[in-house]
């Protein structure tokens, strides 16, 4: 890699001055002086320590992927849910208990698709009291004790409630022989 010529450095400085930072953190100017080159003399090779890699954060269940055939079937509404869980008329605590109990039963029975009817999310200021369950359901599922059994969460097809419903696709139970 070569260093910039004085003309190129001046041009780069003019271009960099026109950039507006994306964050509010103070901008640290980049030095245009070339970095010192390492000493060409061979050093004693020390045993390189493996870099410690951070544990990957668990992905939210809504972001988990299915294979293409599952997604096509869900998008076109060709999936018949094994269980339907309607949360209309429930409080937040009652809805959380119903989801937990419904997932418990679905996993015990070996169901694959659970249709969760939450109702439509209604954004707005505090006078709008509807849509709290829909707003919280993804966080609930990610924090649930059943999160490891959920393969994916997808929006439901219009014939199953559209924006007011979700498909919860459960992982296939592996049979033990």
ZIWO-V918057 format. One record per residue. N is the residue number from 1. RES is the residue in three letters. SS is DSSP state (helix for helix, strand for strand, loop for the rest). D_CENTER is the distance of its C-alpha to the mean C-alpha in Angstrom with 1 decimal. Layout:
N RES SS D_CENTER
N RES SS D_CENTER
//
This chain:
1 UNK loop 38.1
2 UNK loop 40.8
3 UNK loop 40.9
4 UNK loop 41.2
5 UNK loop 44.7
6 UNK helix 45.9
7 UNK helix 45.6
8 UNK helix 42.0
9 UNK helix 41.1
10 UNK helix 42.7
11 UNK helix 40.9
12 UNK helix 37.5
13 UNK helix 38.2
14 UNK helix 39.0
15 UNK helix 35.8
16 UNK helix 33.7
17 UNK helix 35.6
18 UNK loop 34.3
19 UNK loop 30.6
20 UNK loop 29.0
21 UNK loop 26.3
22 UNK loop 22.8
23 UNK loop 22.7
24 UNK loop 25.5
25 UNK loop 26.1
26 UNK loop 29.5
27 UNK loop 29.9
28 UNK loop 31.5
29 UNK loop 34.0
30 UNK loop 33.9
31 UNK loop 37.2
32 UNK loop 39.0
33 UNK loop 41.2
34 UNK loop 40.6
35 UNK loop 39.1
36 UNK loop 41.8
37 UNK loop 42.1
38 UNK loop 42.0
39 UNK loop 45.3
40 UNK loop 46.3
41 UNK loop 48.1
42 UNK loop 46.3
43 UNK loop 45.1
44 UNK loop 45.1
45 UNK loop 41.9
46 UNK loop 40.2
47 UNK loop 37.9
48 UNK loop 34.5
49 UNK loop 32.1
50 UNK loop 28.7
51 UNK loop 26.0
52 UNK loop 23.9
53 UNK loop 20.3
54 UNK loop 17.8
55 UNK loop 16.0
56 UNK loop 12.5
57 UNK loop 10.0
58 UNK loop 8.5
59 UNK loop 5.0
60 UNK loop 4.2
61 UNK helix 6.7
62 UNK helix 5.9
63 UNK helix 4.1
64 UNK loop 7.1
65 UNK loop 10.1
66 UNK loop 13.7
67 UNK loop 16.8
68 UNK helix 18.4
69 UNK helix 20.9
70 UNK helix 18.5
71 UNK helix 16.6
72 UNK helix 20.1
73 UNK helix 21.5
74 UNK helix 18.8
75 UNK helix 19.1
76 UNK helix 22.8
77 UNK loop 23.1
78 UNK loop 25.0
79 UNK loop 23.3
80 UNK loop 25.4
81 UNK loop 23.5
82 UNK loop 25.1
83 UNK strand 24.7
84 UNK strand 24.3
85 UNK strand 23.3
86 UNK strand 24.5
87 UNK loop 23.6
88 UNK loop 26.0
89 UNK loop 28.4
90 UNK loop 26.6
91 UNK loop 26.0
92 UNK helix 22.7
93 UNK helix 24.2
94 UNK helix 25.6
95 UNK helix 22.4
96 UNK helix 20.5
97 UNK helix 23.5
98 UNK helix 23.6
99 UNK helix 20.0
100 UNK helix 20.7
101 UNK helix 24.0
102 UNK helix 22.9
103 UNK helix 20.3
104 UNK helix 23.1
105 UNK helix 25.5
106 UNK helix 23.4
107 UNK helix 22.5
108 UNK helix 26.2
109 UNK helix 27.4
110 UNK loop 25.2
111 UNK loop 23.7
112 UNK loop 21.0
113 UNK strand 19.9
114 UNK strand 19.8
115 UNK strand 20.2
116 UNK strand 19.0
117 UNK strand 21.1
118 UNK loop 19.8
119 UNK loop 21.7
120 UNK loop 20.7
121 UNK loop 18.9
122 UNK loop 21.7
123 UNK loop 20.8
124 UNK loop 23.8
125 UNK loop 25.8
126 UNK loop 26.9
127 UNK loop 29.6
128 UNK loop 26.8
129 UNK loop 26.3
130 UNK loop 24.5
131 UNK loop 20.8
132 UNK helix 19.9
133 UNK helix 18.7
134 UNK helix 16.5
135 UNK helix 15.0
136 UNK helix 14.4
137 UNK helix 13.5
138 UNK helix 9.7
139 UNK helix 10.4
140 UNK helix 13.4
141 UNK helix 11.9
142 UNK helix 9.5
143 UNK helix 12.7
144 UNK loop 15.0
145 UNK loop 17.5
146 UNK loop 16.7
147 UNK helix 13.0
148 UNK helix 14.4
149 UNK helix 16.2
150 UNK strand 13.4
151 UNK strand 12.7
152 UNK strand 10.5
153 UNK strand 10.6
154 UNK strand 12.1
155 UNK strand 14.4
156 UNK loop 17.9
157 UNK loop 20.8
158 UNK helix 23.4
159 UNK helix 25.9
160 UNK helix 23.6
161 UNK loop 23.0
162 UNK helix 20.7
163 UNK helix 18.7
164 UNK helix 19.9
165 UNK strand 18.6
166 UNK strand 15.7
167 UNK strand 16.1
168 UNK strand 14.8
169 UNK strand 15.6
170 UNK strand 16.8
171 UNK loop 17.5
172 UNK loop 21.1
173 UNK loop 23.4
174 UNK loop 25.4
175 UNK loop 29.0
176 UNK loop 31.0
177 UNK loop 34.4
//
